[in-house]
Amino acid sequence: MVADLTDTHSREQRAAQLLSQLVEGTYRHAWLPYCKRQRQSINQSAVAMVLSQHLWETGQASELDVTLPRRLKDRVSRALSGRALPPAMLQLFIEAFAVSPADARLLWEALLDDPAGPVIVPGAAPLGGEAAPRTRDFETVSVHDYHRVGADRCPVEHRTVHVIRAHASLSTFQYRFDTDAAVVQVLRGGRAAELVPSGVPGLHAVDITFTEPLEAGQTASLEYRTIFAYQEPPEPLFRRVSLKRSGNVAIHVAFDRHPRSLQWCHWNTDHLESEPVSAEPVRLNSDGEAHRFVEAIEAEGVGFAWEW
C-alpha cells in the first residue's frame, strides 16, 4: 500500500511540474490580466480567478459565490506544487485554460503514468472517424466491471476486463460511456484511438484497436480503465446495458463513503429512464464493497443503485 501511495504522489508531482510550466509559459496570457502588475512567476490568485471564471461561466458555480477565488487559491497551490493534483482538478485546469489536445494528452500521460499507449481525453478532440464495427460482428464472452465511488460521492475510477469473440474479421471494438468527464486508458490488449460518434444520443465513444486483428471464432481479452473527473455527483447508480447477449457478467462496486442504502437492480432497455423493474437490497461487506454475477444478460440492464 505504501508503494502505491508513493507512486501516486510521484505521478502527481510530475504532472504538476508540467502543468506549472504550461501555465507559466504557453497559457500565461490567461491569468496575466488578473495581475495588478507584470509578473515573472505564477500568480496563484490570478490562476484561481481563471478557474473561477470558468466555473461561473459554465454554471458549475453560482456567480453570487464571490469567495470562490479565495477558496480555490489553496487548491491551486497544492495542484501546482504536486501536493494534491487529483484528476478532477487537472480536468478543471484543462477546461479553464483551454489547453490544447496535445498538451492535455501530455498532462494525462504524466498523471496516469501510461507507458503502454496513449490516453484519450473525451471532449478534448473533435468527433470524427469511421463508424465502429457492427455489434453483430462480435459477442461478449465475459465482462467484469470494477467501479469505485469516492468520498465526495463522485465516481473515481472504473476498470473493465472484457473478453470478445469475433463473428467476422475484426480489428476494433468501440467502448461507449455516458459522460465526457472522463479519461480512458487501455491497460492490455489494444490501443485507444481518437473519439468517434457513438451513434447513440448522449453516449461518447472510443475505438480500441486490438493488438492483433481477429478472424471469425477468435477471441481477444481487453482491459481498460476510465478515470472520472466529475465536478458534481452524477446519478447514484452503475449499470451495464446490453441489447444483445453478453455472457458471464460480473459487477463489483466499492465505496470510500458508505451509501445509506444499496440495491441490485434490473432495467428494461426500452425504459432505461424509468424505475428498475426489480430491486433487491444489498449489504456492503466490511470493506465497503458489493459484488454480483449473472451468467448472461440480453435486452436488459443490470447494476447497482444507491442512496446517500
LONU-130573 format. One record per residue: residue in one letter; x, y, z of N, C-alpha, C in turn. Coordinates in pm, whole numbers. Layout:
<rs>
[r A; [X; Y; Z]; [X; Y; Z]; [X; Y; Z]]
...
</rs>
This chain:
<rs>
[r M; [82; -120; 0]; [0; 0; 0]; [86; 126; 0]]
[r V; [194; 123; 79]; [282; 240; 83]; [343; 266; -55]]
[r A; [380; 159; -125]; [439; 175; -258]; [340; 240; -353]]
[r D; [212; 200; -345]; [111; 257; -433]; [93; 406; -406]]
[r L; [88; 443; -276]; [71; 584; -241]; [190; 666; -287]]
[r T; [310; 610; -270]; [430; 682; -313]; [429; 702; -463]]
[r D; [388; 599; -538]; [384; 610; -684]; [283; 715; -727]]
[r T; [167; 718; -661]; [66; 817; -694]; [120; 957; -671]]
[r H; [190; 976; -558]; [244; 1108; -526]; [347; 1151; -630]]
[r S; [435; 1058; -672]; [537; 1093; -770]; [475; 1130; -904]]
[r R; [365; 1059; -942]; [298; 1092; -1068]; [233; 1229; -1060]]
[r E; [173; 1260; -945]; [113; 1392; -928]; [219; 1501; -936]]
[r Q; [337; 1474; -881]; [445; 1573; -887]; [493; 1595; -1030]]
[r R; [506; 1487; -1108]; [548; 1502; -1247]; [443; 1581; -1327]]
[r A; [317; 1547; -1307]; [211; 1618; -1378]; [206; 1764; -1334]]
[r A; [225; 1789; -1205]; [222; 1926; -1153]; [336; 2010; -1211]]
[r Q; [452; 1949; -1225]; [566; 2021; -1282]; [538; 2063; -1426]]
[r L; [481; 1972; -1504]; [446; 2003; -1642]; [335; 2108; -1646]]
[r L; [235; 2094; -1560]; [125; 2189; -1555]; [177; 2329; -1522]]
[r S; [267; 2338; -1426]; [325; 2468; -1388]; [400; 2532; -1504]]
[r Q; [475; 2450; -1577]; [549; 2503; -1692]; [454; 2557; -1798]]
[r L; [344; 2486; -1822]; [248; 2531; -1923]; [175; 2657; -1878]]
[r V; [133; 2660; -1752]; [62; 2778; -1700]; [152; 2900; -1700]]
[r E; [278; 2881; -1666]; [373; 2992; -1660]; [416; 3036; -1800]]
[r G; [411; 2945; -1897]; [458; 2978; -2031]; [348; 2990; -2133]]
[r T; [309; 2879; -2194]; [214; 2879; -2305]; [83; 2948; -2272]]
[r Y; [33; 2927; -2149]; [-100; 2978; -2114]; [-94; 3096; -2016]]
[r R; [20; 3164; -2018]; [41; 3280; -1931]; [-60; 3391; -1960]]
[r H; [-100; 3402; -2087]; [-191; 3509; -2127]; [-326; 3498; -2058]]
[r A; [-362; 3378; -2008]; [-494; 3359; -1948]; [-504; 3422; -1809]]
[r W; [-396; 3411; -1729]; [-403; 3462; -1592]; [-339; 3599; -1574]]
[r L; [-253; 3640; -1667]; [-181; 3768; -1651]; [-275; 3889; -1639]]
[r P; [-390; 3893; -1713]; [-478; 4010; -1699]; [-534; 4029; -1559]]
[r Y; [-530; 3926; -1475]; [-582; 3939; -1339]; [-475; 3987; -1240]]
[r C; [-355; 4017; -1292]; [-248; 4068; -1206]; [-245; 4220; -1212]]
[r K; [-216; 4285; -1100]; [-209; 4431; -1095]; [-79; 4483; -1156]]
[r R; [23; 4399; -1162]; [149; 4438; -1224]; [209; 4316; -1293]]
[r Q; [303; 4342; -1384]; [368; 4235; -1460]; [435; 4137; -1366]]
[r R; [412; 4009; -1389]; [470; 3906; -1304]; [560; 3815; -1385]]
[r Q; [673; 3775; -1323]; [763; 3680; -1386]; [729; 3536; -1347]]
[r S; [668; 3520; -1230]; [630; 3386; -1183]; [478; 3377; -1174]]
[r I; [430; 3258; -1153]; [286; 3235; -1150]; [222; 3306; -1030]]
[r N; [114; 3376; -1055]; [35; 3439; -951]; [-83; 3347; -922]]
[r Q; [-80; 3282; -807]; [-180; 3181; -777]; [-320; 3241; -762]]
[r S; [-329; 3364; -714]; [-459; 3431; -704]; [-518; 3454; -844]]
[r A; [-432; 3490; -939]; [-478; 3513; -1076]; [-521; 3382; -1140]]
[r V; [-447; 3274; -1113]; [-484; 3143; -1166]; [-619; 3100; -1109]]
[r A; [-639; 3125; -980]; [-767; 3092; -916]; [-881; 3170; -980]]
[r M; [-854; 3292; -1025]; [-956; 3372; -1093]; [-993; 3310; -1227]]
[r V; [-895; 3256; -1300]; [-924; 3191; -1428]; [-1015; 3070; -1405]]
[r L; [-983; 2990; -1303]; [-1065; 2873; -1274]; [-1206; 2916; -1231]]
[r S; [-1214; 3021; -1149]; [-1344; 3068; -1101]; [-1429; 3120; -1216]]
[r Q; [-1368; 3196; -1306]; [-1443; 3249; -1420]; [-1502; 3135; -1503]]
[r H; [-1425; 3029; -1521]; [-1474; 2914; -1597]; [-1593; 2850; -1526]]
[r L; [-1583; 2832; -1395]; [-1691; 2769; -1319]; [-1816; 2856; -1319]]
[r W; [-1798; 2989; -1312]; [-1913; 3080; -1318]; [-1978; 3076; -1457]]
[r E; [-1894; 3086; -1560]; [-1947; 3095; -1697]; [-2016; 2966; -1741]]
[r T; [-1972; 2853; -1691]; [-2032; 2726; -1731]; [-2147; 2684; -1638]]
[r G; [-2174; 2765; -1537]; [-2283; 2735; -1446]; [-2250; 2631; -1342]]
[r Q; [-2123; 2593; -1330]; [-2084; 2494; -1230]; [-2073; 2555; -1091]]
[r A; [-2071; 2686; -1084]; [-2069; 2759; -957]; [-2154; 2884; -973]]
[r S; [-2218; 2925; -866]; [-2303; 3043; -870]; [-2220; 3170; -883]]
[r E; [-2266; 3263; -966]; [-2197; 3391; -982]; [-2203; 3473; -854]]
[r L; [-2294; 3438; -764]; [-2304; 3507; -635]; [-2198; 3458; -536]]
[r D; [-2129; 3350; -571]; [-2026; 3293; -484]; [-1896; 3371; -503]]
[r V; [-1889; 3488; -442]; [-1773; 3577; -464]; [-1649; 3530; -389]]
[r T; [-1664; 3437; -297]; [-1547; 3388; -222]; [-1480; 3269; -292]]
[r L; [-1534; 3229; -407]; [-1479; 3113; -477]; [-1330; 3128; -510]]
[r P; [-1284; 3242; -568]; [-1141; 3254; -600]; [-1052; 3237; -477]]
[r R; [-1095; 3291; -365]; [-1013; 3279; -244]; [-1007; 3134; -198]]
[r R; [-1119; 3063; -207]; [-1120; 2923; -165]; [-1039; 2835; -260]]
[r L; [-1040; 2871; -389]; [-965; 2792; -487]; [-815; 2814; -480]]
[r K; [-772; 2925; -422]; [-629; 2958; -420]; [-548; 2848; -353]]
[r D; [-598; 2792; -243]; [-524; 2686; -174]; [-517; 2561; -260]]
[r R; [-627; 2529; -332]; [-626; 2412; -420]; [-529; 2433; -536]]
[r V; [-521; 2557; -586]; [-425; 2589; -692]; [-283; 2566; -643]]
[r S; [-256; 2613; -521]; [-122; 2597; -464]; [-85; 2450; -451]]
[r R; [-178; 2369; -401]; [-149; 2226; -385]; [-136; 2155; -519]]
[r A; [-213; 2200; -618]; [-207; 2137; -751]; [-75; 2167; -820]]
[r L; [-34; 2293; -820]; [88; 2332; -892]; [214; 2284; -822]]
[r S; [205; 2259; -690]; [321; 2209; -617]; [331; 2058; -621]]
[r G; [222; 1992; -665]; [222; 1847; -670]; [179; 1782; -540]]
[r R; [139; 1863; -441]; [93; 1805; -315]; [-42; 1736; -330]]
[r A; [-124; 1787; -422]; [-255; 1725; -446]; [-304; 1768; -583]]
[r L; [-297; 1676; -680]; [-347; 1704; -815]; [-435; 1588; -858]]
[r P; [-558; 1579; -805]; [-649; 1473; -846]; [-696; 1494; -988]]
[r P; [-748; 1390; -1055]; [-795; 1403; -1193]; [-897; 1515; -1213]]
[r A; [-988; 1535; -1115]; [-1091; 1638; -1130]; [-1027; 1777; -1137]]
[r M; [-921; 1799; -1059]; [-855; 1930; -1060]; [-780; 1951; -1191]]
[r L; [-714; 1847; -1240]; [-643; 1859; -1368]; [-742; 1887; -1480]]
[r Q; [-857; 1820; -1478]; [-959; 1845; -1580]; [-1006; 1989; -1576]]
[r L; [-1021; 2046; -1455]; [-1063; 2185; -1442]; [-960; 2279; -1503]]
[r F; [-832; 2255; -1479]; [-727; 2337; -1540]; [-734; 2328; -1692]]
[r I; [-750; 2207; -1745]; [-753; 2187; -1890]; [-869; 2264; -1953]]
[r E; [-985; 2259; -1889]; [-1102; 2328; -1943]; [-1089; 2479; -1928]]
[r A; [-1049; 2526; -1809]; [-1045; 2669; -1783]; [-941; 2741; -1866]]
[r F; [-827; 2676; -1892]; [-720; 2739; -1968]; [-727; 2703; -2116]]
[r A; [-832; 2632; -2158]; [-847; 2590; -2298]; [-718; 2524; -2347]]
[r V; [-670; 2428; -2269]; [-545; 2359; -2302]; [-564; 2279; -2431]]
[r S; [-467; 2283; -2518]; [-476; 2213; -2646]; [-481; 2062; -2624]]
[r P; [-539; 1987; -2719]; [-542; 1840; -2707]; [-403; 1779; -2689]]
[r A; [-304; 1832; -2758]; [-168; 1777; -2748]; [-111; 1798; -2607]]
[r D; [-130; 1918; -2550]; [-81; 1945; -2415]; [-161; 1866; -2312]]
[r A; [-291; 1854; -2335]; [-375; 1777; -2242]; [-330; 1631; -2239]]
[r R; [-298; 1577; -2355]; [-252; 1438; -2362]; [-125; 1420; -2278]]
[r L; [-31; 1513; -2289]; [94; 1505; -2211]; [66; 1510; -2062]]
[r L; [-28; 1595; -2021]; [-61; 1608; -1879]; [-122; 1479; -1825]]
[r W; [-217; 1422; -1901]; [-281; 1299; -1856]; [-182; 1184; -1853]]
[r E; [-94; 1177; -1951]; [6; 1071; -1952]; [98; 1082; -1831]]
[r A; [134; 1206; -1793]; [219; 1225; -1675]; [147; 1183; -1548]]
[r L; [19; 1217; -1538]; [-56; 1185; -1416]; [-88; 1036; -1406]]
[r L; [-121; 973; -1521]; [-160; 832; -1519]; [-43; 738; -1537]]
[r D; [72; 793; -1581]; [192; 711; -1600]; [163; 591; -1688]]
[r D; [121; 620; -1812]; [78; 515; -1904]; [184; 488; -2010]]
[r P; [270; 386; -1991]; [372; 358; -2091]; [321; 274; -2206]]
[r A; [199; 217; -2190]; [153; 120; -2289]; [86; 183; -2409]]
[r G; [33; 300; -2394]; [-39; 358; -2505]; [-91; 496; -2473]]
[r P; [-154; 561; -2569]; [-199; 697; -2550]; [-318; 705; -2455]]
[r V; [-335; 820; -2396]; [-450; 848; -2312]; [-549; 930; -2393]]
[r I; [-676; 894; -2387]; [-778; 964; -2461]; [-854; 1054; -2366]]
[r V; [-864; 1180; -2398]; [-936; 1276; -2316]; [-1066; 1310; -2385]]
[r P; [-1177; 1247; -2348]; [-1303; 1276; -2415]; [-1338; 1423; -2408]]
[r G; [-1378; 1479; -2522]; [-1416; 1619; -2526]; [-1302; 1710; -2569]]
[r A; [-1177; 1660; -2566]; [-1064; 1744; -2599]; [-1033; 1745; -2748]]
[r A; [-1092; 1656; -2822]; [-1066; 1648; -2966]; [-1199; 1643; -3040]]
[r P; [-1204; 1693; -3164]; [-1330; 1690; -3238]; [-1372; 1548; -3273]]
[r L; [-1501; 1525; -3278]; [-1551; 1395; -3316]; [-1524; 1370; -3464]]
[r G; [-1492; 1247; -3499]; [-1466; 1217; -3638]; [-1424; 1072; -3653]]
[r G; [-1397; 1031; -3775]; [-1353; 895; -3797]; [-1464; 807; -3849]]
[r E; [-1429; 684; -3881]; [-1526; 591; -3936]; [-1608; 528; -3824]]
[r A; [-1723; 478; -3860]; [-1809; 415; -3762]; [-1744; 287; -3711]]
[r A; [-1779; 250; -3589]; [-1724; 129; -3529]; [-1787; 5; -3591]]
[r P; [-1727; -112; -3573]; [-1785; -235; -3627]; [-1926; -257; -3572]]
[r R; [-2011; -320; -3650]; [-2146; -351; -3605]; [-2140; -452; -3491]]
[r T; [-2234; -438; -3395]; [-2230; -525; -3278]; [-2251; -671; -3313]]
[r R; [-2314; -700; -3426]; [-2332; -841; -3462]; [-2202; -904; -3512]]
[r D; [-2096; -824; -3531]; [-1968; -879; -3574]; [-1892; -946; -3461]]
[r F; [-1942; -933; -3338]; [-1873; -994; -3224]; [-1974; -1024; -3113]]
[r E; [-1931; -1100; -3015]; [-2012; -1124; -2895]; [-1924; -1108; -2772]]
[r T; [-1988; -1074; -2661]; [-1916; -1063; -2534]; [-1918; -1197; -2464]]
[r V; [-1801; -1259; -2452]; [-1790; -1387; -2383]; [-1799; -1366; -2232]]
[r S; [-1732; -1263; -2183]; [-1739; -1228; -2042]; [-1700; -1082; -2026]]
[r V; [-1754; -1019; -1921]; [-1719; -881; -1892]; [-1727; -861; -1741]]
[r H; [-1618; -812; -1684]; [-1610; -786; -1540]; [-1587; -636; -1520]]
[r D; [-1678; -573; -1447]; [-1670; -429; -1420]; [-1635; -405; -1274]]
[r Y; [-1539; -316; -1252]; [-1499; -275; -1116]; [-1517; -124; -1106]]
[r H; [-1610; -79; -1021]; [-1648; 62; -1014]; [-1625; 114; -873]]
[r R; [-1552; 226; -860]; [-1524; 283; -728]; [-1579; 425; -719]]
[r V; [-1646; 453; -607]; [-1706; 584; -581]; [-1632; 648; -464]]
[r G; [-1591; 774; -481]; [-1512; 842; -380]; [-1594; 897; -265]]
[r A; [-1524; 953; -168]; [-1589; 1010; -51]; [-1675; 1132; -85]]
[r D; [-1646; 1195; -201]; [-1726; 1310; -244]; [-1850; 1268; -322]]
[r R; [-1882; 1138; -322]; [-1999; 1081; -387]; [-1986; 1077; -540]]
[r C; [-1869; 1106; -591]; [-1845; 1102; -737]; [-1766; 977; -773]]
[r P; [-1798; 915; -888]; [-1715; 803; -934]; [-1571; 847; -953]]
[r V; [-1480; 764; -909]; [-1337; 795; -919]; [-1273; 718; -1032]]
[r E; [-1302; 590; -1038]; [-1234; 504; -1135]; [-1322; 386; -1171]]
[r H; [-1308; 342; -1297]; [-1381; 224; -1342]; [-1286; 139; -1425]]
[r R; [-1280; 11; -1394]; [-1192; -79; -1468]; [-1274; -194; -1525]]
[r T; [-1247; -230; -1649]; [-1323; -335; -1718]; [-1228; -438; -1776]]
[r V; [-1258; -566; -1753]; [-1189; -677; -1819]; [-1292; -741; -1911]]
[r H; [-1265; -741; -2041]; [-1366; -773; -2142]; [-1309; -875; -2240]]
[r V; [-1377; -989; -2253]; [-1337; -1092; -2350]; [-1439; -1092; -2463]]
[r I; [-1389; -1077; -2586]; [-1473; -1064; -2705]; [-1443; -1178; -2802]]
[r R; [-1547; -1236; -2862]; [-1527; -1336; -2968]; [-1579; -1279; -3100]]
[r A; [-1495; -1282; -3202]; [-1531; -1226; -3333]; [-1620; -1323; -3410]]
[r H; [-1720; -1268; -3479]; [-1803; -1346; -3570]; [-1760; -1326; -3716]]
[r A; [-1672; -1228; -3737]; [-1616; -1197; -3869]; [-1480; -1132; -3845]]
[r S; [-1408; -1099; -3950]; [-1280; -1030; -3934]; [-1303; -901; -3856]]
[r L; [-1221; -879; -3754]; [-1246; -769; -3661]; [-1113; -714; -3611]]
[r S; [-1098; -583; -3614]; [-974; -521; -3565]; [-998; -418; -3456]]
[r T; [-1123; -372; -3438]; [-1151; -270; -3338]; [-1277; -303; -3260]]
[r F; [-1284; -244; -3142]; [-1401; -254; -3056]; [-1433; -113; -3006]]
[r Q; [-1561; -78; -3000]; [-1599; 55; -2955]; [-1645; 52; -2810]]
[r Y; [-1577; 129; -2727]; [-1611; 143; -2586]; [-1697; 268; -2571]]
[r R; [-1819; 251; -2520]; [-1914; 362; -2505]; [-1935; 396; -2358]]
[r F; [-1955; 524; -2330]; [-1978; 568; -2193]; [-2063; 695; -2198]]
[r D; [-2125; 729; -2084]; [-2226; 834; -2084]; [-2180; 966; -2023]]
[r T; [-2050; 993; -2024]; [-2001; 1120; -1974]; [-1876; 1162; -2050]]
[r D; [-1854; 1294; -2062]; [-1729; 1342; -2120]; [-1631; 1383; -2011]]
[r A; [-1672; 1365; -1884]; [-1584; 1399; -1772]; [-1502; 1275; -1734]]
[r A; [-1422; 1229; -1829]; [-1351; 1104; -1808]; [-1226; 1096; -1895]]
[r V; [-1136; 1009; -1853]; [-1015; 978; -1929]; [-1009; 827; -1946]]
[r V; [-986; 780; -2067]; [-984; 636; -2096]; [-841; 591; -2121]]
[r Q; [-802; 484; -2056]; [-667; 429; -2068]; [-676; 279; -2093]]
[r V; [-619; 232; -2203]; [-617; 88; -2232]; [-496; 27; -2162]]
[r L; [-521; -69; -2076]; [-414; -131; -1998]; [-356; -255; -2066]]
[r R; [-441; -326; -2143]; [-395; -454; -2200]; [-483; -490; -2318]]
[r G; [-421; -539; -2425]; [-495; -596; -2536]; [-521; -505; -2653]]
[r G; [-481; -380; -2646]; [-506; -291; -2759]; [-459; -150; -2733]]
[r R; [-498; -61; -2825]; [-462; 80; -2814]; [-585; 163; -2848]]
[r A; [-600; 276; -2778]; [-717; 362; -2797]; [-692; 462; -2909]]
[r A; [-798; 491; -2986]; [-793; 590; -3093]; [-860; 718; -3045]]
[r E; [-881; 812; -3137]; [-949; 935; -3102]; [-1099; 910; -3087]]
[r L; [-1169; 1009; -3034]; [-1313; 998; -3018]; [-1383; 984; -3153]]
[r V; [-1488; 904; -3154]; [-1574; 891; -3272]; [-1718; 900; -3226]]
[r P; [-1812; 938; -3314]; [-1953; 936; -3276]; [-1997; 796; -3237]]
[r S; [-2067; 784; -3125]; [-2111; 652; -3081]; [-2232; 603; -3161]]
[r G; [-2304; 697; -3221]; [-2426; 660; -3291]; [-2547; 653; -3200]]
[r V; [-2525; 674; -3069]; [-2634; 673; -2971]; [-2636; 807; -2900]]
[r P; [-2748; 878; -2900]; [-2754; 1009; -2834]; [-2714; 1000; -2687]]
[r G; [-2630; 1095; -2644]; [-2588; 1100; -2505]; [-2471; 1013; -2469]]
[r L; [-2422; 933; -2563]; [-2310; 845; -2535]; [-2185; 890; -2610]]
[r H; [-2072; 883; -2543]; [-1942; 911; -2603]; [-1873; 778; -2630]]
[r A; [-1774; 779; -2718]; [-1714; 651; -2756]; [-1566; 667; -2790]]
[r V; [-1494; 561; -2764]; [-1353; 549; -2801]; [-1334; 414; -2870]]
[r D; [-1276; 413; -2987]; [-1244; 288; -3056]; [-1113; 232; -3002]]
[r I; [-1114; 104; -2969]; [-994; 35; -2923]; [-952; -64; -3030]]
[r T; [-832; -48; -3080]; [-777; -138; -3182]; [-704; -253; -3113]]
[r F; [-740; -376; -3148]; [-679; -493; -3086]; [-530; -499; -3120]]
[r T; [-455; -558; -3029]; [-312; -578; -3054]; [-290; -661; -3180]]
[r E; [-374; -764; -3199]; [-371; -846; -3319]; [-513; -856; -3374]]
[r P; [-535; -831; -3505]; [-670; -844; -3563]; [-725; -985; -3541]]
[r L; [-857; -995; -3530]; [-922; -1123; -3508]; [-987; -1175; -3635]]
[r E; [-986; -1307; -3649]; [-1064; -1374; -3751]; [-1186; -1437; -3684]]
[r A; [-1285; -1475; -3761]; [-1406; -1533; -3706]; [-1374; -1650; -3613]]
[r G; [-1432; -1646; -3493]; [-1411; -1752; -3395]; [-1300; -1723; -3296]]
[r Q; [-1212; -1626; -3326]; [-1103; -1593; -3235]; [-1151; -1497; -3126]]
[r T; [-1079; -1499; -3013]; [-1114; -1412; -2901]; [-1001; -1315; -2869]]
[r A; [-1038; -1205; -2806]; [-942; -1107; -2757]; [-981; -1069; -2615]]
[r S; [-881; -1050; -2529]; [-905; -1007; -2392]; [-853; -865; -2376]]
[r L; [-942; -775; -2337]; [-909; -634; -2320]; [-922; -595; -2174]]
[r E; [-838; -503; -2131]; [-854; -441; -2000]; [-837; -291; -2018]]
[r Y; [-937; -215; -1977]; [-929; -70; -1992]; [-982; -2; -1866]]
[r R; [-932; 117; -1843]; [-964; 191; -1721]; [-1018; 328; -1757]]
[r T; [-1118; 372; -1682]; [-1176; 505; -1700]; [-1156; 583; -1572]]
[r I; [-1087; 696; -1581]; [-1068; 786; -1467]; [-1167; 900; -1482]]
[r F; [-1249; 923; -1380]; [-1354; 1024; -1389]; [-1308; 1157; -1331]]
[r A; [-1371; 1264; -1379]; [-1340; 1398; -1332]; [-1468; 1479; -1316]]
[r Y; [-1565; 1421; -1248]; [-1692; 1489; -1226]; [-1673; 1610; -1135]]
[r Q; [-1743; 1720; -1167]; [-1746; 1836; -1079]; [-1858; 1824; -977]]
[r E; [-1965; 1754; -1013]; [-2079; 1731; -926]; [-2116; 1583; -930]]
[r P; [-2169; 1528; -820]; [-2206; 1387; -820]; [-2311; 1357; -927]]
[r P; [-2292; 1253; -1006]; [-2391; 1214; -1107]; [-2501; 1130; -1042]]
[r E; [-2589; 1076; -1125]; [-2695; 990; -1074]; [-2632; 872; -1000]]
[r P; [-2681; 839; -880]; [-2616; 737; -797]; [-2647; 594; -842]]
[r L; [-2586; 554; -950]; [-2602; 416; -996]; [-2489; 380; -1091]]
[r F; [-2465; 249; -1103]; [-2380; 198; -1211]; [-2450; 75; -1268]]
[r R; [-2464; 70; -1400]; [-2528; -44; -1463]; [-2462; -75; -1595]]
[r R; [-2474; -200; -1636]; [-2429; -242; -1769]; [-2553; -277; -1849]]
[r V; [-2565; -217; -1967]; [-2681; -237; -2054]; [-2636; -310; -2179]]
[r S; [-2711; -411; -2220]; [-2676; -487; -2340]; [-2802; -525; -2415]]
[r L; [-2808; -486; -2544]; [-2922; -524; -2627]; [-2909; -667; -2675]]
[r K; [-2785; -709; -2706]; [-2762; -847; -2748]; [-2703; -923; -2631]]
[r R; [-2691; -1053; -2645]; [-2648; -1137; -2534]; [-2503; -1108; -2494]]
[r S; [-2480; -1089; -2365]; [-2347; -1078; -2307]; [-2336; -1183; -2199]]
[r G; [-2235; -1267; -2207]; [-2220; -1376; -2111]; [-2130; -1341; -1995]]
[r N; [-2150; -1409; -1883]; [-2060; -1401; -1767]; [-2034; -1255; -1725]]
[r V; [-2139; -1192; -1677]; [-2132; -1050; -1639]; [-2111; -1039; -1488]]
[r A; [-2002; -978; -1448]; [-1973; -956; -1307]; [-1959; -806; -1282]]
[r I; [-2023; -757; -1178]; [-2017; -615; -1144]; [-1977; -601; -997]]
[r H; [-1874; -522; -974]; [-1819; -501; -840]; [-1818; -351; -814]]
[r V; [-1877; -307; -703]; [-1874; -165; -666]; [-1804; -150; -532]]
[r A; [-1730; -40; -517]; [-1660; -11; -391]; [-1685; 135; -356]]
[r F; [-1705; 163; -229]; [-1738; 297; -183]; [-1638; 344; -78]]
[r D; [-1580; 463; -101]; [-1497; 524; 3]; [-1583; 583; 114]]
[r R; [-1707; 615; 81]; [-1805; 662; 178]; [-1930; 577; 161]]
[r H; [-1973; 512; 267]; [-2083; 417; 255]; [-2215; 487; 225]]
[r P; [-2291; 439; 127]; [-2423; 495; 100]; [-2523; 451; 208]]
[r R; [-2632; 525; 217]; [-2736; 492; 314]; [-2805; 361; 279]]
[r S; [-2823; 335; 150]; [-2883; 209; 105]; [-2826; 172; -31]]
[r L; [-2830; 43; -62]; [-2776; -9; -188]; [-2869; -118; -239]]
[r Q; [-2892; -120; -371]; [-2980; -220; -430]; [-2918; -276; -559]]
[r W; [-2944; -405; -584]; [-2910; -469; -710]; [-3034; -465; -797]]
[r C; [-3021; -407; -919]; [-3141; -376; -998]; [-3133; -433; -1139]]
[r H; [-3251; -451; -1198]; [-3267; -486; -1339]; [-3351; -378; -1405]]
[r W; [-3309; -336; -1526]; [-3382; -236; -1602]; [-3427; -292; -1736]]
[r N; [-3538; -242; -1786]; [-3585; -273; -1920]; [-3516; -177; -2017]]
[r T; [-3455; -229; -2123]; [-3382; -142; -2216]; [-3474; -44; -2289]]
[r D; [-3605; -73; -2293]; [-3699; 20; -2356]; [-3736; 135; -2264]]
[r H; [-3702; 122; -2133]; [-3742; 225; -2037]; [-3629; 247; -1936]]
[r L; [-3510; 278; -1989]; [-3395; 294; -1900]; [-3408; 413; -1807]]
[r E; [-3486; 514; -1849]; [-3502; 633; -1766]; [-3606; 610; -1655]]
[r S; [-3677; 499; -1661]; [-3779; 469; -1561]; [-3717; 395; -1442]]
[r E; [-3801; 367; -1344]; [-3756; 290; -1229]; [-3718; 149; -1273]]
[r P; [-3627; 82; -1202]; [-3591; -56; -1239]; [-3712; -149; -1225]]
[r V; [-3712; -255; -1304]; [-3824; -349; -1299]; [-3814; -438; -1175]]
[r S; [-3693; -448; -1119]; [-3676; -521; -993]; [-3559; -461; -917]]
[r A; [-3566; -469; -784]; [-3461; -414; -699]; [-3449; -498; -573]]
[r E; [-3328; -542; -545]; [-3300; -629; -430]; [-3203; -559; -336]]
[r P; [-3240; -542; -209]; [-3148; -478; -114]; [-3017; -555; -103]]
[r V; [-2907; -481; -91]; [-2773; -541; -83]; [-2699; -480; 35]]
[r R; [-2626; -561; 107]; [-2544; -512; 217]; [-2398; -508; 173]]
[r L; [-2330; -398; 205]; [-2187; -389; 178]; [-2110; -477; 274]]
[r N; [-1994; -528; 228]; [-1908; -601; 320]; [-1828; -502; 406]]
[r S; [-1742; -554; 490]; [-1669; -468; 584]; [-1575; -372; 514]]
[r D; [-1540; -400; 388]; [-1452; -311; 311]; [-1529; -209; 229]]
[r G; [-1662; -206; 246]; [-1743; -111; 171]; [-1761; -152; 26]]
[r E; [-1771; -282; -3]; [-1780; -332; -138]; [-1898; -428; -154]]
[r A; [-1945; -443; -278]; [-2051; -538; -310]; [-2022; -597; -448]]
[r H; [-2073; -719; -471]; [-2043; -792; -595]; [-2164; -874; -636]]
[r R; [-2190; -877; -767]; [-2294; -964; -821]; [-2246; -1024; -953]]
[r F; [-2291; -1147; -981]; [-2256; -1215; -1105]; [-2382; -1272; -1167]]
[r V; [-2397; -1257; -1299]; [-2508; -1320; -1372]; [-2448; -1392; -1492]]
[r E; [-2505; -1506; -1526]; [-2449; -1587; -1633]; [-2462; -1520; -1769]]
[r A; [-2568; -1441; -1787]; [-2585; -1372; -1915]; [-2693; -1265; -1900]]
[r I; [-2685; -1161; -1982]; [-2791; -1061; -1993]; [-2820; -1039; -2141]]
[r E; [-2941; -1001; -2171]; [-2981; -973; -2309]; [-3103; -882; -2306]]
[r A; [-3096; -772; -2378]; [-3205; -674; -2384]; [-3244; -627; -2244]]
[r E; [-3144; -601; -2161]; [-3171; -552; -2027]; [-3047; -480; -1972]]
[r G; [-3068; -413; -1862]; [-2959; -350; -1790]; [-2955; -405; -1649]]
[r V; [-2836; -428; -1596]; [-2820; -475; -1458]; [-2714; -390; -1390]]
[r G; [-2729; -374; -1259]; [-2628; -298; -1187]; [-2676; -258; -1050]]
[r F; [-2600; -168; -989]; [-2629; -122; -854]; [-2682; 21; -857]]
[r A; [-2776; 50; -769]; [-2825; 186; -746]; [-2821; 209; -595]]
[r W; [-2794; 332; -558]; [-2779; 360; -415]; [-2835; 498; -378]]
[r E; [-2851; 520; -247]; [-2895; 648; -193]; [-2797; 691; -86]]
[r W; [-2774; 822; -77]; [-2680; 874; 21]; [-2752; 918; 149]]
</rs>
